[in-house]
Amino acid sequence: AVGAARVGDAVRAARSSVSSAASRGPRRARLNLKRIDPWSVMKFAFAVSVVLFIVVVVATSVLYLALDAMGVFQSVNDSLTDLVNAGGQSADGFQITAKGVILSSALIGLVNVVLFTALATLGAFVYNVCADLVGGVELTLAERD
């Protein structure tokens, strides 16, 4: 009977503390973001930029195929040929092709991967230096309601 009374008291105390915590609302914590790990930023930025590279190349390919099916590039190539012939030059000039468009897109995407990764990593280093000077960014975290 004594053990049961202690358990009952413990249960009542737990219920009252839970109900009082629920009536106060969510807990909040104020934290300072003092340092960002540049290595983890570099890995994350590289992963995001590779995914964006794939999206850009696929989107460019689909857009090229759609415009080519409508005859846009044939019309542009014919116009370029007419302009070059009117100037008295050889007709073997610039032509818009699928290979050229997709390779150009891939080249721009690869440059973007390198630049995005490097700039994000550099940004982490710059943040760390600034956070040492001014104390970092203050965050307030709260539990969900």
Buried (B, 14 or more C-beta within 10 A) or exposed (E): EEEEEEEEEEEEEEEEEEEEEEEEEEEEEEEEEEEBEBEEBBEBBBEBBBEBBEEBBEEBBEEBEEBBEEEEBEEBBEEBBEEBEEEEEEEEEEEBEEEEBBEEBBEEBBEBBEEBBBEBBEBBEEBBEEBEEEEBEEEEEEEEE
